Amino acid sequence: GKRRRQLDYLKATDIERYRSILKALNLRK
């Protein structure tokens, strides 16, 4: 989906932000 592409983009351009977002998503589960 769209979010998936945003994450791939972030992973390529802003790995720190990508990691913090992943952390936030994991905490939400």
Phi, psi and omega in degrees: 000188183295316182300320180304318181291322178299319181293319178298320179296314179298320181300326182279330190249331187214074188298326181295315180294320178303314181295318182292326177293317178300319179299315181296320180294321179294322180294329185289332183300000000 
